[in-house]
Amino acid sequence: MNSSTATNPTLDRIDRRLLGLLQQNNRRPLRDLADELEISAPTCLRRMRRLQEEGVIAGHVALLDPGRVGFGVTAYIEVSLVETSGVELRAFERRMHRCPEVLQCSEISGEVDYLLTVVARDLVAFGEFTRRHLADDRRVRAYRSLLVMRQTKNEHRLPV
């Protein structure tokens, strides 16, 4: 979800406070948000709509606990491709976008090309994912799995 844009919107103090409040709980009534920000409800709604139109607010989601919905395995996978031409990179990204197990696919600098965040129901399903999408792919030179043993912090709020 990290996008670099040519023009970043200007965020004032109220915008930043509004974004912080929405990250804590985006289901709060508009009137409560406006009162806390000491602005009118219509002004608050205009700001929220502007932030959405400018792409600052990228979406609204419910954050789920993977273990409680049946995903017992979380892993980070470093992936190196055989070729790193633009065509090959885009093709790999499209393949990963089609995989529901892949929560994040990030092109990174350094010795590897991508870092994936992957969930699976169990180790058998994780093994099937790696074989099907990485080991059997002739365009993948190498990959390394890092299994999460215990997550001690999983923050989704940006320090706006």
C-alpha positions as CSV (number, residue, x, y, z in Angstrom):
1,M,0.0,0.0,0.0
2,N,3.0,2.2,-0.1
3,S,2.8,4.5,-3.1
4,S,5.0,7.3,-4.0
5,T,3.2,10.0,-5.8
6,A,4.5,13.1,-7.6
7,T,2.2,15.3,-5.5
8,N,1.6,14.6,-1.9
9,P,-1.4,16.4,-0.4
10,T,-0.8,19.1,2.2
11,L,-2.0,17.9,5.5
12,D,-2.7,20.5,8.2
13,R,-2.9,19.8,12.0
14,I,-6.7,19.0,11.8
15,D,-6.2,16.6,8.9
16,R,-3.5,14.8,10.9
17,R,-5.6,14.6,14.0
18,L,-8.6,13.4,12.0
19,L,-6.4,10.7,10.4
20,G,-5.2,9.6,13.8
21,L,-8.7,9.3,15.1
22,L,-9.9,7.4,12.1
23,Q,-7.0,5.0,12.4
24,Q,-8.1,4.3,16.0
25,N,-11.7,3.7,15.1
26,N,-13.2,4.7,11.7
27,R,-16.7,3.7,12.9
28,R,-17.1,6.6,15.2
29,P,-20.0,8.9,14.5
30,L,-19.2,11.9,12.4
31,R,-20.5,14.2,15.1
32,D,-18.1,12.7,17.7
33,L,-15.2,13.2,15.4
34,A,-16.2,16.8,14.6
35,D,-16.6,17.5,18.3
36,E,-13.2,16.1,19.2
37,L,-11.6,18.2,16.4
38,E,-13.6,21.2,17.4
39,I,-15.0,21.7,13.8
40,S,-18.5,21.4,12.4
41,A,-19.8,18.0,11.2
42,P,-20.1,19.2,7.5
43,T,-16.5,20.5,7.6
44,C,-15.4,17.2,9.1
45,L,-17.2,15.3,6.3
46,R,-15.7,17.5,3.6
47,R,-12.2,16.9,5.0
48,M,-12.8,13.1,5.1
49,R,-14.1,13.1,1.5
50,R,-11.1,15.2,0.3
51,L,-8.7,12.8,2.1
52,Q,-10.3,9.9,0.3
53,E,-10.3,11.6,-3.1
54,E,-6.6,12.5,-2.7
55,G,-5.9,8.8,-1.8
56,V,-4.6,9.6,1.7
57,I,-7.4,7.4,3.0
58,A,-6.9,4.3,0.9
59,G,-9.8,2.2,2.2
60,H,-11.8,1.1,5.2
61,V,-11.3,-2.4,6.6
62,A,-11.8,-4.6,9.6
63,L,-8.6,-5.9,11.0
64,L,-8.8,-9.7,11.7
65,D,-6.8,-11.9,13.9
66,P,-5.4,-14.5,11.5
67,G,-5.3,-17.3,14.1
68,R,-8.9,-16.8,15.1
69,V,-10.0,-17.2,11.4
70,G,-8.0,-20.3,10.8
71,F,-4.6,-19.1,9.6
72,G,-2.1,-20.7,11.9
73,V,1.0,-19.9,9.9
74,T,2.4,-16.5,9.0
75,A,5.7,-16.2,7.1
76,Y,7.9,-13.7,5.4
77,I,9.5,-15.0,2.2
78,E,12.5,-13.4,0.5
79,V,12.3,-14.0,-3.2
80,S,15.1,-13.6,-5.8
81,L,14.2,-13.8,-9.5
82,V,16.3,-15.2,-12.3
83,E,15.8,-12.0,-14.3
84,T,14.9,-8.5,-13.0
85,S,13.7,-6.8,-16.2
86,G,10.6,-4.7,-15.9
87,V,8.6,-7.3,-17.7
88,E,9.7,-10.1,-15.3
89,L,9.1,-7.9,-12.2
90,R,5.6,-7.0,-13.3
91,A,4.8,-10.6,-14.2
92,F,5.9,-11.8,-10.7
93,E,3.8,-9.0,-9.1
94,R,0.7,-10.0,-11.1
95,R,1.1,-13.6,-10.0
96,M,1.5,-12.6,-6.4
97,H,-1.6,-10.3,-6.6
98,R,-3.6,-13.3,-7.7
99,C,-2.6,-15.4,-4.6
100,P,-5.0,-14.8,-1.7
101,E,-2.3,-16.2,0.7
102,V,0.0,-13.2,-0.1
103,L,-0.9,-10.3,2.1
104,Q,2.0,-8.1,1.1
105,C,4.4,-8.2,-1.9
106,S,7.1,-5.6,-1.7
107,E,9.9,-5.0,-4.1
108,I,13.0,-4.3,-2.0
109,S,16.6,-3.3,-2.3
110,G,19.5,-5.5,-1.5
111,E,20.4,-9.1,-2.3
112,V,16.7,-10.2,-2.9
113,D,14.1,-8.8,-5.1
114,Y,10.9,-9.2,-3.1
115,L,9.6,-9.7,0.4
116,L,6.3,-11.4,0.7
117,T,4.0,-11.7,3.8
118,V,2.1,-14.9,3.5
119,V,-0.5,-16.7,5.6
120,A,-1.6,-20.3,5.5
121,R,-3.9,-22.6,7.4
122,D,-1.1,-24.8,8.5
123,L,2.4,-26.0,7.5
124,V,1.1,-28.4,4.9
125,A,-0.8,-25.6,3.2
126,F,2.3,-23.3,3.5
127,G,4.4,-26.0,1.8
128,E,1.9,-26.4,-1.0
129,F,2.0,-22.6,-1.5
130,T,5.8,-22.4,-1.7
131,R,6.0,-25.4,-4.1
132,R,3.2,-24.2,-6.4
133,H,4.1,-20.5,-6.5
134,L,7.9,-20.4,-5.9
135,A,9.7,-23.8,-6.1
136,D,8.0,-24.8,-9.4
137,D,8.4,-21.4,-11.0
138,R,11.4,-21.4,-13.3
139,R,11.6,-17.6,-13.1
140,V,12.3,-17.7,-9.3
141,R,16.0,-18.2,-8.7
142,A,15.8,-18.7,-4.9
143,Y,13.5,-18.1,-2.0
144,R,13.9,-18.2,1.8
145,S,11.0,-18.6,4.2
146,L,11.1,-17.0,7.7
147,L,8.3,-18.5,9.8
148,V,6.8,-16.2,12.5
149,M,6.9,-18.0,15.8
150,R,5.1,-15.3,17.8
151,Q,4.1,-11.8,16.8
152,T,4.8,-9.2,19.5
153,K,3.7,-6.1,17.6
154,N,1.4,-5.8,14.6
155,E,0.6,-2.1,14.2
156,H,-1.4,-0.8,11.3
157,R,-1.6,2.9,12.4
158,L,0.7,5.4,10.9
159,P,2.2,8.0,13.2
160,V,0.5,10.9,11.5
